[in-house]
Amino acid sequence: MGIFQKRKDAAYLKTLDTRGVFDNTTKTALPQTVIAKIVQKHFDSRNGKTPKALLIGFDGARADSMHLLLKSEDEAVTGKLFTSAYSAVNALKSAGGLYLSFAGGEPENPQETSTAQGWAAILTGVWGDDSGVKKHVPLRTDCPTILRRLAEDGKKSAFLAEWADHFTITYKEEIRMAKEQNLPLCFHQYADDAALATAFSEHIAGDTDCIFGIFEAPDYNGHTTGFGAQNYRYAAGVMHLDNLAFRLMEEVRARPTYEEEDWLVLITSDHGGHGRGHGTQQMYDRMTFIASNKPVEG
């Protein structure tokens, strides 16, 4: 890595450390693999209520996209918008926290900051060397996602997404195994974010225990017009999903059995981006985020 890129990375990390947005720092950023562990711990907890989970993916949302949604103590960084009362990320930060996380493997053993690798790390709790998804290849059958592990324990789980490769490549074998073993685990593909949102609502209203889905607006707008909050199309994609996620959270709260349930709600991203792409070890690509209604421990 050249000196110019190192300086760009350092400047970006300094921006992320602006006080008032994240509840940790770039030096204490969490690996995205922690999410599967958080979900498993939630379902293993015994507090007299039925554990449930709503896991919302913002594909391609950079860590600094959170500056569009929250005010920091430096208005030069986050003076773009007022805090919205209808913001999912603001609501989650108030209830639990908003944390910096990272994609792309550990520094001594990097992997691509790309879609398949990112979501596989999030769902399995391990990096590509252990899951098999260090490149764009199928997930190893001996490395189950948290959704499969929950299904094997009798919990009804759902994987909702738009990108065809999730179904034809990464999770192809897990889909086959779920069918063969008659597990309560469904994988469904949708045409766009609107259709995906409707599917989320249907599962929230139903009896699904763990609902996971990936919205595509930030990644799509990033690839077509450029990643970064300075691009109004990219910014609009993030802000739209923030509001949409808030609506889904309200649907959870409206469940007639809500008081008897213990819901974990998470929003996260698989990678960031720069220019019109991603995949590198640049901090624009590596730094992601986790918004949670419960405090997160490393």
Secondary structure, DSSP 8 states (H G I E B T S, - for coil): --HHHHHHHHHHHHHHT-TTT-SS-GGG-EETTHHHHHHHHHHH--SSSEEEEEEEEETT--GGGGGGTS--S-HHHH-SS---TT-HHHHHHHHTEEEEEE-SEETTEE--BSHHHHHHHHHHSS-HHHHSTTSSS---TTS--HHHHHHHTT--EEEEE--HHIIIIITHHHHHHHHHTT-SEEEEE-SSHHHHHHHHHHHHHTT-SEEEEEE-HHHHHHHHH-SSTTSHHHHHHHHHHHHHHHHHHHHHHT-TTGGGEEEEEEEE-S---BTTB-BSSSHHHHEEEEEESS----
